[in-house]
Amino acid sequence: MIDKETIDLECPCCKAKLTIDVHMGKIIKFVESPQEKVIADLKEGIELLKEKSTEREEKFKKSLEEQKHKGEILKRQFDELLKKKGEDTGEKHIRDIDLD
């Protein structure tokens, strides 16, 4: 049973604050995120775009590295499962067809 009546969440897209009633499953409060500041200077805007571009590139490289290692991790997990499956427990499994 849930003790809390409401859950507070933050939208990952727009950063809005949501309060959800647990029992009804409905949003009971919505607070918009503060708007980003308006860029007054063109040079400042260009610098901001360069920073964002660099951040995107770093996130992409990090994601790419994780994907490279993901295959190795899945292979190890698969090999371990095969090893467990191959281990004989000493019990003979009886199939329905063997009982005829």
N, C-alpha and C positions, 0 to 999 in steps of 0.2 A: 504494500500500500504506500502511496506517495504522501509524505507529510506536508509538502509545500502546496499551497493553493495556486501559485503562479511560478512561471519560469521566465527569467530575463535572458534574451538572446540578442546578438548583434548580427545583422545581415552581412554576409561576407562580400556582397557586391557593392551595396551603397552605404554600408556602415550605419544604417538606421538602427535604432534601439526598439526592440519588440518585447512586449510583456504578454505572455500567453497564459490563459486560464487552463489549468491542467484538466479539470473535470469536464469543461465544455469543449476543449480543444479549439478555442477561438482566440484570436488576437484581441486583447482588451485595451492595449495602449500602443501607440506608434509615435515615435519621436524621430523626426528626420535628422540626418547627420548635418553638421554645420557645413555650409558651402565652402569650397576651396576659394582662396583669395584670388582676386582678379589681378592678372599680371599687367602692370602699368608700363613697364619698360620692355621693349622688344628684345634687347640683349639678355635681360633676365629670363625671358621666356625661352630663348634659344638655349641658354645654359640649363634651364630646367628640363628641356627636352633631351639634351645630351645626357644629363644625369639619369633620367628615366630610361633612356636607351641603354646605358651602361648597366643599370639594374636588371633590365630585361635580359640582356646578354648573359649576365652572371647567373641568373635564375635558370636560363636555358642550359648553360653549361653544367650546372649542378644537376639538373634533371637528366641530362644526357649521361652523366657519369653514373647516376643511380640506376638508369636503365641498363647500362653495360653490366653492372654487378648483379642486377636482378636475375639475369639468365643463369649466372653461376649459383646464386642462392637457390633458385628453383631446381636446378640440376642436383645440387647436394640434397635437398629435401626429397626429391624423387628417388635418388639412390638409397637414402636411408629407409624410405618406405619399401623399396624393393628388397632391401636387406632384411627388414622385419618380416616381410611376407615370405621370404625364402627360409626363414628360421623354422625348424621343425619343432613343434611343441610335444611330440610324442603321441598325440592323439590322432586316431584315424577318423577322418570325417566320413560319415555315412550319408550317402545321397539317397533320395527317394527311390531312384531306379535300382539301387543295390538291394532294396528290401523285397523286390519281386522274385 
